[in-house]
Amino acid sequence: MAVFRIIEGPDAGQEFHISDRLTFGRGKRNREDDTDFATLSDLQISREHLVVVRDGDKYFALDKYSSNGSYVDGKRLSPNQPSPLRDQSQVTLGTTVIQFHTNSSAAIATNHASPSLVSVTSGNYSPSMVINAEEWLDQLQAAGSNAEAQNLSRQLKAITQVSLALGGTTEISELSEQIIRSLFDVFENAENVFLFSYDAKTGNLAPLGSSSDDSGLSRRVSRTIINQVINDRNAILIFDAVGDKHYQNNESVHALQLRSVICAPLLFKKQILGLVQIDSRSDANRFSEEDLEILTGISAQIAIALKNTELFRDIENLLEGFVSASVQVIEARDPVTAGHSFRVAHYTESLAAAVNRHDSGVLRDIRFSDKQLRELRYASLLHDFGKVGIQEEILTKEKKLFKHQIGNIQLRFEYAKACMERHFYYNALKNHDTKYLTKHQLEERLAQLHDQMQKKHARLDAHLEKIMRQNKPNLTHADMSEMLSDIYEENFADLYNADRPLLTDFEFSALQIPKGSLTPKERREVEMHVTHTYNFLNLIPWTEDLRDIPKIAYAHHEKLDGSGYPNQLKAEEIPVQSRIMTIADIYDALTASDRPYKSSVVPEIALDMLTQEAKAGKLDTDLVSVFINSKSYQI
């Protein structure tokens, strides 16, 4: 008989035998035939993820249109297309790796020995309860009979089983589902399981989840029993509710035809967080006192798991608030780009989700988990936080020269005009003194000088208009080699006949900027915002699943050909998450309508510019293609 053995993942160590057909998934196993469904606890596995079928002496694996795909020896399977399995083949589902053996070797068979009382292997579980082993052993040794020892052993195994099942879950919906599944595993006589949360302040009882077997019985519960557990803080066992005198006048019990019931409160530090009820409506005496003891112990585990989930949500909300506040700081620092960080995060998330759906080319093997998508979202929101360390006037610079610098040029040109007028009229009077002119001759001379002066003024006005045009930043690189040279080389005589330039060396250099509005020195300072961001994010003690946020944000201005900044990384050195964010960041910078130093472009032109950048080897061609084809740029 062929065997599947889990070698990595939450269920490491488990084995499943197959005769003709075996299904792997997180769904509920067939309770009449447990051998045809292998239930796994990996959260990245679909309910029905993979089916293995036998054809003669050969075995084939078929992916059942799973969310995260199935892999055999590293190759992704096409949905519902059979792929042959060889001896020692490795099947990967989510984070679970399963090894296939065509027969039960001696090495595998050794694992069928009776397990120890508590067996904890390395995995993704986080402890939700600490048991004092010394006290428990003392209690076990003091047991009056072997039956009592077996009873304690069963209770410990049941509590440990549920504890391990709940330890790696933080989502309330997944937790509720896991709780109900685990309770069905522990209590084989259960027909219905109900899980409720309780708000002590309001007295509200809210269902977290419920389930029953395939008998189709009603999922309603008796409020009388629930109130008894909540008000008295007691776990109760009812052997036969319909026949119990205590409930003989209770309409809900009789209407529901409740028979055997066990119900326990979920207590955490004397606080009731909810309750769990397990019942059977077909037979009495389904549950024993031992079952009630086990449920009471398990309920403590469930309460801890619920509290941990609540605390985890509080921490997530706190982190979300911190990130939002940080983005507000960025936008307050640079109000002209308000909304940029949120839009980049949106485009980035959309493109990452599109990559997850992509099933061809080099991107087909790239898949982001929910945790990785969350990490990428935070990195996108905080990618520009380092701008808080940049001078505000540089950060918000609209044109190549600041307003006061342009003002100086305008004043200089007015001064040049005034100096010209003075020299003209001074020369006219001097000429009149040295060479007497009649009134008519003087008027003619003054008219000639006025015409010459007007032409000079018009030339200066044309120069100034050219400077004002040149002061506007260019969206793309432009040839500035001949621009303003004639003005730069022209001087005027001041009041003392000293030569003065119309443009200073600095002004001419700044107006020669081929793209954008920043001088090389200013651009270097702005580019430092990436390093500031990295240094800031590195100070935060991120959790394990968010640890790459600083690295992802650090590389969002790098280009595949090494022309980016700050570290001139090349393709293989840039994380794929950063490549995604780079595309989103450039697209928003091109299309945003709130940049006073540039005009926005329509999406079609922006997408064409991204395509050209990709063809030039600066952006990831495959990611740009997916960005465009999936319309990830739409909000």
C-alpha positions as CSV (number, residue, x, y, z in Angstrom):
1,M,0.0,0.0,0.0
2,A,1.3,3.5,-0.9
3,V,2.0,6.0,1.8
4,F,2.1,9.7,2.1
5,R,4.2,11.1,4.9
6,I,4.2,14.9,5.8
7,I,7.8,16.0,6.3
8,E,7.3,19.8,6.6
9,G,4.4,22.0,7.8
10,P,2.0,22.2,10.7
11,D,1.1,18.5,10.4
12,A,4.7,17.2,10.1
13,G,5.0,13.5,11.1
14,Q,1.5,12.4,10.0
15,E,1.0,9.6,7.5
16,F,-1.8,8.7,5.2
17,H,-2.3,5.5,3.4
18,I,-4.0,5.2,0.0
19,S,-5.6,2.3,-1.7
20,D,-7.5,3.7,-4.7
21,R,-8.2,7.4,-4.0
22,L,-7.2,10.0,-1.3
23,T,-8.2,13.7,-1.1
24,F,-6.0,16.3,0.7
25,G,-7.6,19.5,2.1
26,R,-8.8,21.5,5.0
27,G,-12.4,20.3,4.6
28,K,-14.3,18.0,6.9
29,R,-13.4,14.4,6.4
30,N,-16.0,11.8,5.6
31,R,-16.9,10.4,9.0
32,E,-18.0,7.1,7.6
33,D,-14.7,6.4,5.8
34,D,-11.8,8.4,7.3
35,T,-9.3,6.8,4.9
36,D,-10.4,8.7,1.8
37,F,-9.8,12.3,3.1
38,A,-6.6,13.6,4.6
39,T,-7.5,16.7,6.7
40,L,-4.6,19.1,7.1
41,S,-4.4,22.2,9.3
42,D,-2.3,24.3,6.9
43,L,-4.2,27.6,6.4
44,Q,-2.8,28.0,2.9
45,I,-4.5,24.8,1.7
46,S,-7.9,24.8,0.1
47,R,-10.8,22.8,1.5
48,E,-10.4,20.2,-1.3
49,H,-6.9,20.9,-2.6
50,L,-5.5,17.8,-4.2
51,V,-6.7,14.3,-5.2
52,V,-4.5,11.3,-5.6
53,V,-5.9,8.3,-7.6
54,R,-4.6,4.9,-8.4
55,D,-4.6,3.3,-11.9
56,G,-3.3,-0.2,-11.7
57,D,0.2,0.1,-10.1
58,K,0.5,3.8,-10.9
59,Y,-0.6,6.8,-8.9
60,F,-1.6,10.2,-10.3
61,A,-2.1,13.6,-8.6
62,L,-4.8,16.1,-9.7
63,D,-5.0,19.7,-8.4
64,K,-8.7,20.6,-7.6
65,Y,-8.5,24.2,-8.7
66,S,-6.8,25.2,-5.4
67,S,-6.2,28.8,-4.5
68,N,-2.4,28.5,-4.0
69,G,-1.7,25.6,-6.4
70,S,-0.2,22.2,-6.0
71,Y,3.4,21.2,-6.9
72,V,5.0,17.8,-7.6
73,D,8.8,17.8,-7.4
74,G,8.8,21.6,-7.8
75,K,6.5,21.7,-10.8
76,R,3.1,23.4,-10.6
77,L,0.2,21.2,-11.7
78,S,-2.4,22.4,-14.1
79,P,-5.9,22.2,-12.5
80,N,-7.6,18.8,-12.9
81,Q,-4.8,17.5,-15.1
82,P,-3.3,14.2,-13.8
83,S,0.4,14.2,-13.0
84,P,2.2,10.9,-12.3
85,L,3.8,10.2,-8.9
86,R,7.1,8.3,-8.5
87,D,8.5,6.8,-5.4
88,Q,10.0,9.5,-3.2
89,S,8.1,12.3,-5.1
90,Q,7.6,15.4,-3.0
91,V,4.1,17.1,-3.1
92,T,3.9,20.7,-1.9
93,L,0.6,22.2,-0.8
94,G,0.8,25.6,0.8
95,T,3.6,25.3,3.4
96,T,3.1,21.6,3.7
97,V,5.6,19.2,2.0
98,I,4.4,15.5,1.6
99,Q,6.7,12.7,0.5
100,F,5.1,9.8,-1.5
101,H,6.3,6.2,-1.1
102,T,5.0,3.4,-3.2
103,N,5.2,1.0,-0.2
104,S,5.5,1.2,3.6
105,S,9.2,0.9,4.2
106,A,10.6,-0.2,7.5
107,A,11.7,3.3,8.3
108,I,8.1,4.6,7.8
109,A,6.5,1.7,9.7
110,T,8.4,2.6,12.8
111,N,6.3,5.7,13.1
112,H,3.2,3.5,13.8
113,A,4.4,2.8,17.4
114,S,2.2,4.2,20.2
115,P,2.9,7.9,20.7
116,S,4.1,9.3,23.9
117,L,1.7,11.1,26.2
118,V,2.6,14.5,24.8
119,S,4.6,14.8,21.6
120,V,5.4,18.4,20.5
121,T,7.5,18.8,17.3
122,S,8.9,21.9,15.8
123,G,6.4,23.8,13.8
124,N,4.4,27.0,13.5
125,Y,2.5,26.6,16.7
126,S,2.7,29.2,19.5
127,P,1.9,28.0,23.0
128,S,-1.6,29.0,24.3
129,M,-1.3,27.1,27.7
130,V,1.6,26.1,30.0
131,I,1.1,22.8,31.9
132,N,3.2,22.3,35.1
133,A,4.7,18.9,34.1
134,E,5.8,18.1,37.7
135,E,2.4,18.6,39.2
136,W,0.7,16.7,36.4
137,L,3.1,13.7,36.9
138,D,2.5,13.8,40.6
139,Q,-1.3,13.6,39.9
140,L,-0.8,10.8,37.4
141,Q,1.4,8.8,39.9
142,A,-1.2,9.4,42.7
143,A,-4.0,8.0,40.6
144,G,-5.8,5.2,42.5
145,S,-6.1,2.8,39.6
146,N,-5.0,2.2,36.1
147,A,-8.4,3.4,34.9
148,E,-7.9,6.8,36.6
149,A,-4.5,7.1,35.0
150,Q,-6.0,6.3,31.6
151,N,-8.7,8.9,32.2
152,L,-6.1,11.6,33.0
153,S,-4.1,10.5,29.9
154,R,-7.1,10.9,27.7
155,Q,-7.9,14.3,29.1
156,L,-4.3,15.5,28.6
157,K,-4.3,14.2,25.0
158,A,-7.6,15.9,24.2
159,I,-6.5,19.2,25.7
160,T,-3.1,19.0,24.0
161,Q,-4.7,18.1,20.7
162,V,-7.0,21.2,20.7
163,S,-4.2,23.4,22.1
164,L,-1.9,22.5,19.2
165,A,-4.7,22.9,16.7
166,L,-5.5,26.4,17.9
167,G,-2.0,27.7,18.5
168,G,-1.2,29.0,15.0
169,T,-4.5,30.7,14.3
170,T,-5.2,34.4,14.7
171,E,-8.1,35.1,12.4
172,I,-11.4,34.8,14.3
173,S,-13.3,33.0,11.4
174,E,-10.5,30.5,11.0
175,L,-10.2,30.1,14.7
176,S,-13.9,29.3,15.1
177,E,-13.8,26.8,12.2
178,Q,-10.7,25.2,13.8
179,I,-12.4,25.0,17.2
180,I,-15.5,23.3,15.8
181,R,-13.4,20.9,13.8
182,S,-11.3,20.0,16.8
183,L,-14.3,19.5,19.0
184,F,-15.8,17.0,16.5
185,D,-12.5,15.2,16.5
186,V,-12.4,14.9,20.3
187,F,-16.1,14.2,20.9
188,E,-17.0,11.5,18.4
189,N,-20.6,11.3,19.7
190,A,-21.3,15.0,18.9
191,E,-24.0,15.8,16.4
192,N,-24.0,19.6,16.9
193,V,-21.4,22.1,18.1
194,F,-22.1,25.7,18.9
195,L,-19.6,28.5,19.7
196,F,-20.7,31.9,21.1
197,S,-18.9,35.0,22.3
198,Y,-20.3,37.0,25.2
199,D,-20.1,40.7,26.0
200,A,-20.2,41.2,29.8
201,K,-20.9,44.9,29.4
202,T,-24.0,44.6,27.2
203,G,-25.0,41.0,28.0
204,N,-25.1,40.2,24.3
205,L,-24.4,36.7,23.1
206,A,-23.1,36.5,19.5
207,P,-22.6,33.3,17.5
208,L,-19.0,32.7,16.3
209,G,-19.7,29.5,14.6
210,S,-21.8,26.3,14.5
211,S,-21.8,23.0,12.8
212,S,-23.5,19.7,12.8
213,D,-23.1,16.3,11.1
214,D,-25.0,15.4,8.0
215,S,-28.2,14.6,9.7
216,G,-29.7,18.0,8.9
217,L,-30.8,18.8,12.4
218,S,-31.7,22.3,13.5
219,R,-28.8,24.5,14.6
220,R,-30.8,26.4,17.1
221,V,-30.0,26.3,20.8
222,S,-31.9,26.6,24.1
223,R,-31.5,30.0,25.7
224,T,-32.4,28.4,29.0
225,I,-29.3,26.2,29.0
226,I,-27.1,29.1,27.8
227,N,-28.4,31.4,30.5
228,Q,-27.7,28.7,33.1
229,V,-24.1,28.4,32.1
230,I,-23.5,32.2,31.8
231,N,-25.3,33.2,35.0
232,D,-23.9,30.3,37.2
233,R,-20.5,30.1,35.5
234,N,-20.8,26.4,35.6
235,A,-20.2,23.7,33.0
236,I,-23.2,21.4,32.8
237,L,-23.9,17.9,31.6
238,I,-27.5,16.9,30.8
239,F,-28.0,13.2,30.1
240,D,-31.5,13.6,28.6
241,A,-32.8,17.1,28.5
242,V,-36.3,16.1,27.2
243,G,-36.7,13.6,30.1
244,D,-35.1,15.8,32.8
245,K,-37.6,17.2,35.3
246,H,-35.6,20.4,35.6
247,Y,-36.4,21.1,31.9
248,Q,-39.9,19.5,31.7
249,N,-41.6,22.9,31.4
250,N,-39.1,24.5,29.1
251,E,-40.5,25.0,25.6
252,S,-37.2,25.5,23.8
253,V,-35.8,22.2,25.1
254,H,-38.8,20.3,24.0
255,A,-39.2,22.1,20.7
256,L,-35.6,21.4,19.9
257,Q,-35.8,17.8,21.2
258,L,-32.6,18.2,23.0
259,R,-31.3,14.9,24.5
260,S,-27.7,14.7,25.6
261,V,-26.0,18.1,26.2
262,I,-22.6,19.3,27.5
263,C,-22.1,23.1,27.8
264,A,-19.2,25.0,29.3
265,P,-18.3,28.7,29.7
266,L,-15.2,30.2,28.2
267,L,-13.5,31.7,31.2
268,F,-10.4,33.8,31.1
269,K,-9.2,35.3,34.4
270,K,-12.7,35.0,35.8
271,Q,-14.1,36.8,32.8
272,I,-16.7,35.0,30.6
273,L,-15.7,35.4,27.0
274,G,-18.4,33.0,25.7
275,L,-19.5,29.4,25.8
276,V,-19.4,26.2,23.8
277,Q,-22.3,23.7,23.6
278,I,-22.1,20.2,22.2
279,D,-25.3,18.1,21.9
280,S,-27.0,15.1,20.5
281,R,-30.7,15.2,19.6
282,S,-31.1,11.6,18.6
283,D,-29.9,9.7,21.7
284,A,-29.6,10.2,25.5
285,N,-26.5,9.5,27.5
286,R,-24.2,10.3,24.6
287,F,-21.8,12.1,27.0
288,S,-20.2,11.2,30.3
289,E,-18.8,13.1,33.3
290,E,-15.4,12.5,31.8
291,D,-16.5,14.3,28.6
292,L,-17.7,17.3,30.7
293,E,-14.3,17.4,32.4
294,I,-12.5,17.3,29.1
295,L,-14.8,20.0,27.6
296,T,-14.1,22.2,30.7
297,G,-10.4,21.9,30.2
298,I,-10.7,22.5,26.4
299,S,-12.9,25.6,27.1
300,A,-10.1,27.2,29.0
301,Q,-7.9,26.6,25.9
302,I,-10.5,28.1,23.7
303,A,-10.9,31.1,26.0
304,I,-7.1,31.8,25.8
305,A,-7.2,31.4,22.0
306,L,-10.1,33.9,21.7
307,K,-8.3,36.3,24.0
308,N,-5.1,36.0,22.1
309,T,-7.0,36.6,18.9
310,E,-8.6,39.7,20.5
311,L,-5.2,41.0,21.6
312,F,-3.8,40.3,18.2
313,R,-6.6,42.3,16.6
314,D,-5.9,45.1,19.1
315,I,-2.2,45.1,18.1
316,E,-3.1,45.1,14.4
317,N,-5.4,48.0,14.9
318,L,-2.6,49.8,16.9
319,L,-0.1,49.2,14.0
320,E,-2.7,50.3,11.5
321,G,-3.2,53.5,13.4
322,F,0.5,54.1,13.7
323,V,1.0,53.6,9.9
324,S,-1.9,55.9,9.1
325,A,-0.6,58.6,11.4
326,S,2.9,58.2,9.8
327,V,1.4,58.7,6.4
328,Q,-0.5,61.8,7.7
329,V,2.9,63.2,8.9
330,I,4.4,62.6,5.4
331,E,1.5,64.4,3.7
332,A,1.5,67.3,6.1
333,R,5.2,67.7,5.3
334,D,4.6,67.6,1.5
335,P,0.9,68.7,1.0
336,V,1.3,68.9,-2.8
337,T,1.5,65.0,-2.9
338,A,-1.4,64.4,-0.6
339,G,-2.8,60.9,-1.2
340,H,0.3,59.7,-3.0
341,S,1.2,57.0,-0.4
342,F,-2.3,55.6,-0.3
343,R,-2.6,55.5,-4.1
344,V,0.8,53.8,-4.4
345,A,-0.3,51.2,-1.8
346,H,-3.5,50.6,-3.8
347,Y,-1.7,50.1,-7.1
348,T,1.0,47.9,-5.4
349,E,-1.6,45.7,-3.8
350,S,-3.6,45.4,-7.0
351,L,-0.5,44.4,-9.0
352,A,0.6,41.9,-6.3
353,A,-2.9,40.3,-6.4
354,A,-2.7,40.2,-10.2
355,V,0.7,38.4,-10.0
356,N,-0.9,35.9,-7.7
357,R,-3.5,35.1,-10.4
358,H,-0.9,35.0,-13.2
359,D,-0.2,31.4,-14.3
360,S,2.3,31.7,-17.1
361,G,5.8,32.9,-17.8
362,V,8.4,33.7,-15.2
363,L,5.8,35.1,-12.8
364,R,3.8,31.9,-12.5
365,D,5.9,30.6,-9.5
366,I,5.6,33.9,-7.6
367,R,2.9,33.8,-5.0
368,F,2.3,36.2,-2.1
369,S,0.7,35.0,1.1
370,D,-1.8,37.1,3.0
371,K,1.0,38.0,5.4
372,Q,3.3,39.0,2.6
373,L,0.6,41.2,1.0
374,R,0.1,42.9,4.3
375,E,3.8,43.5,4.6
376,L,3.9,44.9,1.1
377,R,1.0,47.2,1.9
378,Y,2.7,48.7,4.9
379,A,6.0,49.1,3.0
380,S,4.1,51.0,0.3
381,L,2.3,53.2,2.7
382,L,5.6,54.1,4.5
383,H,7.9,54.2,1.4
384,D,8.3,58.0,1.5
385,F,8.4,58.5,5.3
386,G,12.0,59.7,5.0
387,K,10.8,62.9,3.4
388,V,10.3,64.3,6.9
389,G,14.0,64.8,6.9
390,I,14.2,66.9,3.7
391,Q,14.1,70.7,3.6
392,E,10.5,71.8,2.9
393,E,11.5,74.4,0.3
394,I,13.3,71.7,-1.7
395,L,10.6,69.1,-1.2
396,T,8.0,71.5,-2.6
397,K,10.1,73.2,-5.2
398,E,7.9,74.0,-8.2
399,K,10.4,75.3,-10.7
400,K,14.1,75.3,-11.4
401,L,14.7,78.5,-9.5
402,F,12.9,79.5,-6.3
403,K,10.6,82.5,-6.3
404,H,13.1,84.8,-4.6
405,Q,15.7,83.8,-7.2
406,I,13.4,84.6,-10.1
407,G,12.6,87.8,-8.3
408,N,16.3,88.8,-8.2
409,I,16.5,88.2,-12.0
410,Q,13.4,90.4,-12.6
411,L,14.9,93.2,-10.4
412,R,18.2,92.9,-12.2
413,F,16.5,93.3,-15.6
414,E,14.6,96.4,-14.3
415,Y,17.9,97.8,-13.1
416,A,19.5,97.1,-16.4
417,K,16.7,99.1,-18.1
418,A,17.1,102.0,-15.7
419,C,20.9,102.0,-16.3
420,M,20.3,102.1,-20.1
421,E,18.0,105.1,-19.8
422,R,20.4,107.0,-17.6
423,H,23.3,106.4,-20.0
424,F,21.2,107.4,-23.0
425,Y,20.0,110.6,-21.5
426,Y,23.4,111.4,-20.0
427,N,25.0,111.0,-23.4
428,A,22.3,113.2,-25.0
429,L,22.9,116.0,-22.6
430,K,26.6,115.7,-22.8
431,N,26.4,115.8,-26.6
432,H,24.2,118.9,-26.4
433,D,26.8,120.7,-24.1
434,T,29.8,119.9,-26.3
435,K,28.1,120.5,-29.6
436,Y,25.3,123.0,-29.5
437,L,22.2,121.6,-31.1
438,T,19.2,123.5,-32.1
439,K,15.9,122.6,-30.5
440,H,14.8,120.7,-33.5
441,Q,18.1,118.8,-33.7
442,L,17.9,118.0,-30.0
443,E,14.4,116.6,-30.4
444,E,15.5,114.5,-33.3
445,R,18.4,113.2,-31.3
446,L,16.2,112.4,-28.3
447,A,13.8,110.6,-30.6
448,Q,16.6,108.4,-32.0
449,L,17.9,107.6,-28.5
450,H,14.3,106.7,-27.4
451,D,13.9,104.3,-30.3
452,Q,17.2,102.7,-29.6
453,M,16.3,102.4,-25.9
454,Q,12.9,100.9,-26.7
455,K,14.6,98.2,-28.8
456,K,17.0,97.5,-25.9
457,H,14.1,97.2,-23.5
458,A,12.2,94.9,-25.9
459,R,15.4,92.7,-26.2
460,L,15.6,92.5,-22.4
461,D,11.9,91.7,-22.1
462,A,12.3,88.9,-24.7
463,H,15.3,87.6,-22.7
464,L,13.2,87.6,-19.5
465,E,10.3,85.9,-21.1
466,K,12.7,83.2,-22.4
467,I,14.1,82.8,-18.9
468,M,10.6,82.4,-17.4
469,R,9.8,79.7,-20.0
470,Q,13.1,78.0,-19.3
471,N,12.4,78.0,-15.6
472,K,9.5,75.5,-16.0
473,P,10.7,71.9,-15.4
474,N,10.7,69.4,-18.2
475,L,8.9,66.1,-17.8
476,T,11.5,64.2,-19.8
477,H,15.2,64.9,-20.6
478,A,15.7,67.8,-23.0
479,D,18.8,69.2,-24.8
480,M,19.9,72.4,-23.0
481,S,23.2,72.9,-24.6
482,E,22.2,76.0,-26.6
483,M,19.5,77.3,-24.3
484,L,20.1,80.8,-22.8
485,S,23.7,81.0,-23.9
486,D,23.2,84.3,-25.6
487,I,21.7,85.8,-22.5
488,Y,24.3,84.3,-20.3
489,E,27.1,85.9,-22.4
490,E,25.4,89.3,-22.4
491,N,26.3,92.1,-19.9
492,F,25.0,95.5,-19.2
493,A,26.7,98.7,-17.8
494,D,25.6,99.7,-14.4
495,L,25.4,103.2,-13.0
496,Y,29.2,103.3,-12.6
497,N,29.9,101.9,-16.1
498,A,31.0,98.5,-14.6
499,D,30.0,95.4,-16.6
500,R,27.3,93.3,-14.9
501,P,26.0,89.9,-16.2
502,L,22.3,89.5,-16.9
503,L,22.5,85.9,-15.5
504,T,24.9,84.6,-12.8
505,D,26.7,81.4,-13.1
506,F,24.4,79.7,-10.6
507,E,21.2,80.9,-12.3
508,F,22.4,79.8,-15.7
509,S,23.4,76.3,-14.4
510,A,20.0,75.9,-12.6
511,L,18.1,76.9,-15.7
512,Q,20.0,74.3,-17.7
513,I,18.5,71.4,-15.7
514,P,17.4,68.9,-18.4
515,K,14.6,67.2,-16.4
516,G,12.6,68.2,-13.4
517,S,13.2,71.2,-11.2
518,L,16.1,70.2,-8.9
519,T,19.7,71.0,-9.1
520,P,22.1,68.1,-8.7
521,K,22.8,69.0,-5.1
522,E,19.1,69.4,-4.4
523,R,18.3,66.1,-6.1
524,R,20.9,64.3,-4.0
525,E,19.3,65.7,-0.9
526,V,15.8,64.5,-2.0
527,E,17.1,61.1,-2.9
528,M,18.3,60.8,0.7
529,H,14.7,60.4,1.7
530,V,15.0,56.7,0.8
531,T,17.9,56.2,3.2
532,H,16.0,58.2,5.9
533,T,13.0,55.9,5.3
534,Y,15.2,52.8,5.7
535,N,16.9,54.1,8.9
536,F,13.5,55.0,10.4
537,L,11.8,51.7,9.5
538,N,14.8,49.8,10.8
539,L,14.2,51.3,14.3
540,I,10.8,49.6,14.5
541,P,10.8,46.1,16.1
542,W,8.7,44.5,13.4
543,T,7.2,41.0,13.9
544,E,8.6,38.1,11.9
545,D,6.0,38.4,9.2
546,L,6.7,42.1,8.7
547,R,10.5,42.0,9.0
548,D,11.2,42.8,5.3
549,I,9.3,46.2,5.3
550,P,12.5,48.3,5.6
551,K,14.3,46.3,2.8
552,I,11.3,46.5,0.4
553,A,10.8,50.3,0.9
554,Y,14.6,50.9,0.6
555,A,14.7,49.6,-3.0
556,H,11.6,51.3,-4.5
557,H,13.8,53.8,-6.5
558,E,16.2,51.2,-7.8
559,K,16.2,50.3,-11.5
560,L,17.0,46.9,-13.1
561,D,20.0,48.4,-15.0
562,G,21.6,49.8,-11.9
563,S,20.7,53.4,-12.8
564,G,18.5,53.8,-9.7
565,Y,19.3,55.0,-6.2
566,P,20.5,54.9,-3.5
567,N,22.6,51.7,-4.0
568,Q,22.5,51.3,-7.8
569,L,21.2,47.7,-7.3
570,K,20.7,45.6,-10.4
571,A,17.9,43.2,-11.3
572,E,18.8,40.1,-9.3
573,E,19.5,42.3,-6.2
574,I,16.1,44.0,-6.2
575,P,13.2,42.2,-4.3
576,V,10.2,41.5,-6.5
577,Q,8.0,43.5,-4.0
578,S,10.2,46.6,-4.6
579,R,9.9,46.1,-8.3
580,I,6.2,46.1,-8.0
581,M,6.2,49.2,-5.8
582,T,8.5,51.0,-8.3
583,I,6.0,50.6,-11.1
584,A,3.1,51.9,-8.8
585,D,5.2,54.8,-7.6
586,I,6.2,56.0,-11.1
587,Y,2.6,55.6,-12.5
588,D,1.2,57.8,-9.7
589,A,3.9,60.4,-10.1
590,L,3.1,60.6,-13.8
591,T,-0.7,60.8,-13.5
592,A,-1.2,62.7,-10.2
593,S,-2.9,66.0,-10.8
594,D,-1.6,67.7,-7.6
595,R,2.0,68.3,-8.6
596,P,2.5,72.1,-9.1
597,Y,5.9,71.5,-10.7
598,K,4.6,69.4,-13.5
599,S,1.5,68.7,-15.5
600,S,-0.1,65.3,-15.2
601,V,-0.4,63.0,-18.1
602,V,-3.3,60.8,-19.1
603,P,-3.2,57.1,-18.1
604,E,-2.5,56.0,-21.7
605,I,0.6,58.1,-22.0
606,A,1.8,57.1,-18.5
607,L,1.4,53.4,-19.4
608,D,3.3,54.0,-22.6
609,M,6.1,55.7,-20.7
610,L,6.2,52.7,-18.3
611,T,6.5,50.4,-21.3
612,Q,9.4,52.4,-22.7
613,E,11.2,52.3,-19.4
614,A,10.8,48.5,-19.4
615,K,12.1,48.2,-22.9
616,A,15.1,50.3,-21.8
617,G,15.8,47.7,-19.2
618,K,14.9,49.9,-16.2
619,L,11.6,48.3,-15.1
620,D,10.5,44.6,-15.0
621,T,8.9,43.9,-18.4
622,D,6.7,41.1,-17.1
623,L,5.4,43.1,-14.1
624,V,4.7,46.2,-16.4
625,S,2.8,43.9,-18.7
626,V,0.7,42.4,-15.9
627,F,0.1,45.9,-14.5
628,I,-1.3,47.1,-17.8
629,N,-3.3,43.9,-18.8
630,S,-4.8,43.5,-15.3
631,K,-5.7,47.2,-15.2
632,S,-4.1,47.4,-11.8
633,Y,-3.8,51.1,-12.3
634,Q,-7.5,51.6,-11.9
635,I,-8.9,52.9,-8.6
